[in-house]
Amino acid sequence: MPLDPYDLQILQLLRGEDSRTSLTQISKKVGLTRFVVKGRVEKMFQEGVILGPTAVVNASLIGFKRTVFFEFKTNPHEPWLAKMLENANACDLLDGITGEYSLFARFRIKDDDHFGRVLKRIDEAVAKSFFKKYRAVNAIRIFKEEGVPSRSNETSLKVDEVDLKMLEILLNQTAYVKTPLPISTVKLSRLLKKFGFKISQPAVFQRLTALEKSGVILKNTIRVNWDKLGFKTIVAVRVKVNPNVYDVIARDFLAPMDEISDLYRTGEEYGLLAIARMRDVSEYNSFLLKLYDNRDVIDTYTTFLLEERKNSPSFLKEE
C-alpha cells in the first residue's frame, strides 16, 4: 500500500515514542481526528506494514546476562540447520547473509550452563552439516537495540514468574491478541489468569510501571515490515576504531545514527558491530562515508543481510 505523509508520521510516533500513547494524543500531533488515525493504523496492520505491538526489554536485567552472535557456513541443501535455529527459543534473530558464512543468528544466554546447552545443540547440528563450520562472537556491551539506546541509570528489579510471563506476552503480543496497538492492562490481566496467574488489572498496572521505571522495559513500540517501508538494504557493519575511544565512538557517534538499529561492543579486532537499515546501496554508500568522516574510525567491513528468517523475541519462552 502507498503510504502518505500522515501514515509515515503516525508510524514515526508509534515507533519513536511510547506506543501506549493514546490515539487522541497522536491525532492532535498529526492534525487528524482520532477516528481517522485509528482507521489508518488498522489499515496499515491489515496490509502488513505494521506487524504488531511489542516491547524492547533489557534482557540482562531479567537474568539473560550474555548476548552471543553465531555465524554458520552452510548451503541451500541444508535447510534443516536454519530450521533448527528458528525453533531455538534462545535464538531471537536469524538472517541469511553474504560472504564466507551463510547464516547470522543472535542468542540470549542466561548463564554458563545455558550456554553449554546451546553450544551442545549447535555442535551436534553443525557436525551433520557439509562444511562443519561456525563462529561465535560475544557482545561485551549493548549500546542500542531496536532503535533504543542503552540507559546508564537502570536499577535492579527482582522479577518473578508473573513478571516473566507478562514480559513474554508483551514481547509477542500478536501471538495472543490480533491488534496493531499495545494490549491493555485489562486484557493482559485476563491473559495472565488463563496461564494460572490470578492478578487484578491494578496489580498488572503497578507491575508494568515498576518494570518500566527499573529499565527492564525500555520502550513500548511496534514492529514494522521494513521492506514495505522501502528499507530494502540491511547490513551488519563491523567497525574498527581507535582503541582508546571505543565507548565514546559507540555512545556519542554511532548510537545516535538513525540508520543504526542495534549496536554492540565485541571482543573482536573490529570491536563494534552495528546492524543498520537503508533504502538502497546508494544510501549505504552515504552511510559509510559518514562513518569515515570520524577520524577515529579506522576501518569497516560489511555483511549484507539477505533474508530475514526470524525476528522474534522468543527467549522468554520455555525451550
Secondary structure, DSSP 8 states (H G I E B T S, - for coil): ----HHHHHHHHHHHHS-TTS-HHHHHHHHTS-HHHHHHHHHHHHHTTSEEEEEEEE-GGGGT--EEEEEEEE--TT-HHHHHHHHH-TTEEEEEEESSS-SEEEEEEE-SHHHHHHHHHHHHHHHHTSSS-EEEEEEEEEEEEETTEE--S--------HHHHHHHHHHHTGGGT---SS---HHHHHHHHHHTT----HHHHHHHHHHHHHTTSEEEEEEEE-TTTTT--EEEEEEEEE-GGGHHHIIIIIITT-TTEEEEEEESSSS-EEEEEEESSHHHHHHHHHHHHTSTTEEEEEEEEEEEEEEE---TTS--
